Amino acid sequence: MPKETPSPYGIMPENVMRHELIGLECTVSKCSDPKKTGISGKILDETQKTLRIETGKKEFIVEKKSCMFDIHLPQGDVVEVNGKILYGRPEERIKKKFAKTWRELK
């Protein structure tokens, strides 16, 4: 069961899909392109189909639809999100209704 403690940042595992992802740390946990699996860094930009992730050494553009992402929230929680859920324009995503499509990682 997810933690019910309020976050001072307003972003919690339950509502991560409705928030801005730019600036959050993330890891590509699974991807149809094996070269992209394991990429970890800060999300610099988000488009309808991709996330641009900076690793410190390099920037990678990762397709959302074919990957699973571990999103690291500011308060320390890590949430696994299917990229298919993130697919679409970020400004349109906040209007969507979501069933429980995330999984909190311990």
N, C-alpha and C positions, 0 to 999 in steps of 0.2 A: 504494500500500500504506500502511495507517495506521501512525502512529508507535507504537513499542512502549515509549516512555519512560513509566515509572510516574508518576502524578500524585500529589502530596501531598494532593490533595483526594479521591482515590478515584474521581473521575469522569473517564472518558476517552471518546473518540469511540465506542469499541466497546461501551460499557455505558451510554450516556446515557439510554436508554429505561428502565433499571432504577433510575434515581436520582430523587431529589426535584428537581423543576424550579423550585420556588419560590425566588426570590432570584437566579436566573440571568438574564442579559440575553438578549433574543431579538429577532428581526426577522421580520415576516411577509413572506416572500419572494414568495409567490403565494397568491391567495385567489379564490374564486368571487365574492366581493363586492369590487369594485375599490376601494371606499372603505377597506377594511381592509389592502390591499396596501401595504407600506412602513411600517406601524406598527412602531416600535422602542422598546424600553424594558425594564424589569425585570418579571419574572413575579411578581405579587403573590399569586395564588391559582390553584388548579387544581381543576376539578370533572370529572365524568365526561365532559361534552361541551364544556367551554370552558376557555380560559385568560384570566385577567384581567391585562392588561398596563398598567403605569404608564409614561407617556412623559415625565413631569416636569411637563407642563401638564395632562394629562387621563388618565383611566383608560378603557381600552377592554376590552370583553368580546368575545373572538374565538372563534368556533366552531372546534374542532379538525378535524373531519372534512373541511372544505372548504378547508383551508389547508396550505401548506408553511411550515415554520419554520426559520430559521437560529438555532441555539442557540449562544451564545457561552460557552464553558467557562472556568473560572477561570484556567487556565494559558495561555489565548490561542487555543486551537483554536476553529474555527467548524464546526459540524456541521449539515448540512441534513437535516431529519427530516420525513417525511410525517405530517401531523396524523392521518390514519387510523390510524397505528400508535399514536399517543398516546391515541386515543379509548378511553374506559373509565375506571373508577375508578383513581386513581393507586395505591392500595394493592393493586389486583388486577394492575396492569401489571407489577409486579416479579416476579410468579409466571409470567408468560407466557414462552414460548420464542420467540426472534426469529431469523429469518434475517438476513443483512446487509441492513438496511433504512435505513441512513444513508449519507451521503456527506460526507466531509471536504472543506471548502472551503479553498482556499489563499489 
